[in-house]
Structure formats: C-alpha cells, structure tokens
Amino acid sequence: MDQVEEKRFEFGKNWHDFIQKNFDAEKVQTSKRHILQFMGRSDLNGLTVIDIGCGSGLHSIAMLDAGAARVDGFDYDPDSVRASKFVQSQAGNPANWTAEQGSVLDDAYVAKLPLYDLVYSWGVLHHTGEVWHAIQNAASRVKPGGLFYIALYSADVQKDPTPEFWLDVKRRYVASGWLRRRLMDGWYVWRFEMYRDPRNLPAFLRRVREYKKMRGMNKFTDIRDWLGGWPMEFVYDKDAIDFVEKMGFKLEKIATGEANSEFLFVRNA
Ligand SMILES: C[S@@+](CC[C@H](N)C(=O)[O-])C[C@H]1O[C@@H](n2cnc3c(N)ncnc32)[C@H](O)[C@@H]1O
C-alpha cells in the first residue's frame, strides 16, 4: 500500500506535548547554537527563512533569535502548527514569524510561496511518503545564491538493524494503541539504549540528561518520534547530494549524526 495512504504517526501531538512541558529559553539557545555551528555562521542576520515541517516551532524561534529577518513555518500536521503557535505566544507573537498548515507535497501551495534566503527542513522530507518530490519542492523555494539546509534519515548510517527492520517496527507502532506503544518504547530502551544489560541504566540516564544539549530536544520525545515516524524513507547520502546538485546547487557541508545526515547546499547564483 502507498505509504501516504496508510495511517500516519501523530507527529504534531508528540511535538505539542513536548513543547508544552519543555519549552524554555535554554532549549532555544541550544537549537540556535546547533544551527549556527552547522552552518558555520555567527548569526542569520537579515535572512528570510522558511521552516518546512516546523514541528514544535523550537527551531523557528531559534532562527529568529539568531537574527533572521522573518521566519515562515508550515507543517502538514495541525497539532504541529498548534505547537508552533504555543511557542509564538510564549515569545509575544513576533510579527515576523508565521506558522500555518500546509504540505510540502502540495505543488500549488508550494508554488505560491516566495523564494527565501534559507530553506530549512530538518527531519521532515523523508516523512512525507514521497521524499524526492518533497526535496524538489523544498529546493524550489531557495533564492539564487541562497541556502538549503536539510536533514534526512541516512541509509548509510542504518546498517544494523537494517532500514527494513525499522520500517516494519514503525508500521507496527503506528498501528498500535497506547499500551502497546509504551511497551515498544520500553523494548527500544532495553534493547538499543541499555543493550539488554541493567548495568547500562546509569549510562542511559546520563545520555538522557546530555541529549537536550544537542538540539534542545528530549530523548523520550525523539524515541517516540523514531519508533512511530511513519511514513518514512531512508536515503543514501550520495543519492541526496546528486539529486540536489542536479537541480543547480552545490554541497557546502555534510554531517552525519545518530540517524540523520545534515546537508547544507548553496543554490547557484
Ligand atoms: C520528525 S518531525 C521534525 C520536526 C522539526 N523539523 C524538528 O526538527 O524538530 C517531522 C515533521 O514533518 C511534518 N511533516 C510530515 N509530512 C509533511 C508534509 N508533507 N509537509 C509538511 N510537513 C510535514 C510532521 O508533521 C512533523 O511535524
């Protein structure tokens, strides 16, 4: 069955729960640091930005705080938009930050968007069910000479267990009810965080504390997002680079994390 037609993971609910419980100034600074560090810049002064699949809204506010002239965010899931709007209200509803419902696969919607200095889409395009179509539409909104910062689940990283193993887990997770999902969360922690050895519990708890220093996110929110994240496709880094470069971009930087590869491209002027 087509991935898009199957039951989807409720990303937005996960983000809304996360941001309501966890939003604070420190998370904004952590996200800002991560974005600027990866981009090799000290600020985003004066840049117009679109945050595609804005999720919790945390990274939108971080980019505004880094000096972006405006940030427009959109997300397919109305609960993600609600999460972003919650963050907007916490930040005093800045006039230069919008968040609305929309799909990167909706060609007519995307075509109406302006061109931006920076198109940012972190951990989104592989969750649309049509990753190449999504990358193409997202890239189409980058100004000549502008920046394209995306993160995609990397097939290069995911060797053991295989991508097929995880796709099957995800299908089962989204088809499960609350209790079975909590059991699967526990199974994941036991098997992949504690390696089936209770003596690894302190190290796991230490990683939970350290985790929020990476992008300002929460380990358990991201475990649910990982297990449930469906639809989902894994992408080889080289395939992504070739695809984007063929559209008239040049790769500036790539960094591979636990599961995502981050790419920074510049559009030819
Ligand atoms: C893993 S989350 C990442 C959220 C955020 N970018 C971050 O880095 O925390 C993926 C997000 O992509 C959104 N999404 C999925 N399909 C989409 C689509 N077709 N158009 C726009 N957003 C989409 C989901 O609703 C979800 O909020």
The ligand as an SDF file (V2000), in Angstrom:
LIG
                    3D

 27 29  0  0  0  0  0  0  0  0999 V2000
   10.4520   14.4620   12.8150 C   0  0  0  0  0  0  0  0  0  0  0  0
    9.4310   15.8650   12.7620 S   0  0  0  0  0  0  0  0  0  0  0  0
   10.6340   17.1730   12.6540 C   0  0  0  0  0  0  0  0  0  0  0  0
   10.1140   18.4780   13.2050 C   0  0  0  0  0  0  0  0  0  0  0  0
   11.1160   19.6410   13.2090 C   0  0  0  0  0  0  0  0  0  0  0  0
   11.5380   20.0000   11.8680 N   0  0  0  0  0  0  0  0  0  0  0  0
   12.3120   19.3410   14.0790 C   0  0  0  0  0  0  0  0  0  0  0  0
   13.4350   19.3500   13.5900 O   0  0  0  0  0  0  0  0  0  0  0  0
   12.1180   19.1240   15.2810 O   0  0  0  0  0  0  0  0  0  0  0  0
    8.7270   15.7950   11.1610 C   0  0  0  0  0  0  0  0  0  0  0  0
    7.6830   16.8770   10.8870 C   0  0  0  0  0  0  0  0  0  0  0  0
    7.3770   16.8690    9.4980 O   0  0  0  0  0  0  0  0  0  0  0  0
    5.9920   17.1100    9.3520 C   0  0  0  0  0  0  0  0  0  0  0  0
    5.5470   16.6680    8.0340 N   0  0  0  0  0  0  0  0  0  0  0  0
    5.3250   15.3880    7.6030 C   0  0  0  0  0  0  0  0  0  0  0  0
    4.8920   15.3900    6.3380 N   0  0  0  0  0  0  0  0  0  0  0  0
    4.8560   16.6940    5.9320 C   0  0  0  0  0  0  0  0  0  0  0  0
    4.4810   17.3390    4.7260 C   0  0  0  0  0  0  0  0  0  0  0  0
    4.0600   16.6510    3.6640 N   0  0  0  0  0  0  0  0  0  0  0  0
    4.5680   18.6920    4.6680 N   0  0  0  0  0  0  0  0  0  0  0  0
    4.9870   19.4120    5.7360 C   0  0  0  0  0  0  0  0  0  0  0  0
    5.3300   18.8440    6.9140 N   0  0  0  0  0  0  0  0  0  0  0  0
    5.2760   17.5040    7.0180 C   0  0  0  0  0  0  0  0  0  0  0  0
    5.3980   16.3240   10.5100 C   0  0  0  0  0  0  0  0  0  0  0  0
    4.0680   16.7040   10.7820 O   0  0  0  0  0  0  0  0  0  0  0  0
    6.3720   16.6540   11.6310 C   0  0  0  0  0  0  0  0  0  0  0  0
    5.9970   17.7980   12.3630 O   0  0  0  0  0  0  0  0  0  0  0  0
  1  2  1  0
  2  3  1  0
  2 10  1  0
  3  4  1  0
  4  5  1  0
  5  6  1  0
  5  7  1  0
  7  8  2  0
  7  9  1  0
 10 11  1  0
 11 12  1  0
 11 26  1  0
 12 13  1  0
 13 14  1  0
 13 24  1  0
 14 15  1  0
 14 23  1  0
 15 16  2  0
 16 17  1  0
 17 18  1  0
 17 23  2  0
 18 19  1  0
 18 20  2  0
 20 21  1  0
 21 22  2  0
 22 23  1  0
 24 25  1  0
 24 26  1  0
 26 27  1  0
M  CHG  2   2   1   9  -1
M  END
$$$$
